[in-house]
Amino acid sequence: MINNKWLLILLLFFSFISIHAKSAKELFMKMPADFTPLLTEVNKADFIDFLESKMKAEITNRLEGKSEMTQLTDDYIHIQITSNSEWEMKVFSLAEGDYLIGLITTACGPVCDSQIQFYDSNWKELPLDDYLVLPDFSKTIQWPTDEVDKVKLQRAIQTITFTLYQASFEVEQPAILFKCNTLDYLDTESSEKIKQYIQKEFSFLWNGYRFE
């Protein structure tokens, strides 16, 4: 009779097999066309063929521009769609045995900002808040103890009208890295007053349920 310990190990083993039966490559080839509107089905197949042949995976997209797949692993894909936009996909194993598909689209115009989306195995979009709480700029600030500096910082922060974050998936681990680009659109004086007090980069690690 199998005890609970070995039953758990077997369940985890079969969950692992089930999760990895769908690689990033398979999902990429079968994903709905509107997820990558600049790429044809032939473009997508060429990306894979070029990389697997150890060649530069650059193709001509629908707009007659150049797109390049720069990375392909079992669970991760990165594509430089245009000179100022990129696309990423990563597959995350869920604790209950299924998997979550994450997409990040980043546009730089000129300051880079990212959009993150999550999907289930049937490509149904899932609520972002169920898996990730986006960075709160105010919580990244380490307030100075000096009252004069504190007032200066408060005034500088009032010049911020919106926040910009560039996101990317970690290739080697199940995590999302965020880079704060909010200061890049501010004037130099305001930026200098703020930058020494904020955390520029931070990451959230996937725990099987959500990013923490």
Residue pairs with C-beta under 8 A, 6 or more apart in sequence:
2 10
11 97
14 97
15 93
15 97
16 93
18 97
18 98
19 91
19 93
19 94
19 97
19 98
19 99
20 74
20 75
22 91
22 99
22 121
23 74
23 75
23 91
24 72
24 73
24 74
24 75
24 76
24 77
24 89
24 90
24 91
25 48
25 72
25 77
27 89
27 91
27 101
28 44
28 48
28 77
28 89
29 44
29 45
29 48
31 123
32 123
33 41
35 103
35 123
36 44
36 79
36 81
36 87
37 62
38 61
38 62
38 63
38 65
38 67
38 81
38 82
39 59
39 61
39 62
39 67
39 79
39 81
40 61
40 62
43 59
43 60
43 61
43 67
46 57
46 59
47 57
47 59
47 69
47 72
47 79
48 57
48 69
48 72
50 56
50 57
50 58
50 59
50 69
51 57
51 69
51 72
56 68
57 68
57 69
57 70
57 72
58 66
58 67
58 68
59 66
59 67
59 68
60 66
60 67
61 67
61 81
65 82
66 82
67 79
67 80
67 81
67 82
68 79
68 80
69 77
69 78
69 79
70 78
70 79
70 80
71 77
71 78
71 171
73 171
75 90
75 91
75 92
76 88
76 89
76 90
76 91
76 169
76 171
77 88
77 89
77 90
78 86
78 87
78 88
78 171
79 86
79 87
79 88
80 86
81 87
84 107
84 108
84 109
84 110
85 105
85 106
85 107
85 108
86 105
86 106
87 103
87 104
87 105
87 106
88 102
88 103
88 104
88 105
88 106
88 168
88 169
89 101
89 102
89 103
90 101
90 102
90 169
90 174
91 99
91 100
91 101
91 102
92 99
92 100
92 101
92 102
92 174
92 206
93 99
93 100
93 174
93 208
94 100
94 208
94 209
95 208
95 209
98 120
98 121
99 121
100 118
100 119
100 120
100 126
100 131
101 118
101 119
101 120
101 121
101 123
102 116
102 117
102 118
102 119
102 169
102 176
103 116
103 117
103 118
103 119
104 114
104 115
104 116
104 117
104 167
104 168
104 169
104 176
105 114
105 115
105 117
106 112
106 113
106 114
106 115
106 166
106 167
106 168
107 113
107 114
111 164
111 181
111 184
111 185
112 164
112 166
112 179
112 181
113 164
113 165
113 166
113 181
114 165
114 166
114 167
114 168
116 128
116 132
116 134
116 167
116 176
117 125
117 128
118 125
118 126
118 128
118 130
118 131
118 132
119 125
119 126
120 126
128 134
130 210
131 209
131 210
131 211
132 176
132 204
132 210
132 211
134 165
135 163
135 165
135 178
135 180
135 202
137 160
137 163
137 180
137 182
137 198
140 180
140 198
140 199
140 202
141 153
141 157
141 197
141 198
142 197
142 198
142 199
143 150
143 153
143 197
144 150
144 153
144 197
152 193
153 193
153 194
153 197
156 190
156 193
156 194
157 194
159 186
159 187
159 190
160 182
160 186
162 182
163 180
163 182
164 180
164 181
164 182
164 184
164 185
165 178
165 179
165 180
165 181
165 182
166 178
166 179
166 181
167 176
167 177
167 178
167 179
168 176
168 177
168 179
169 175
169 176
169 177
170 176
170 177
170 203
173 205
174 205
174 206
175 203
175 204
175 205
175 206
175 211
176 203
176 204
176 206
176 211
177 201
177 202
177 203
178 201
178 202
178 203
178 204
179 200
179 201
180 198
180 199
180 200
180 201
183 190
183 191
183 194
183 195
183 198
184 191
186 194
204 211
204 212
205 211
205 212
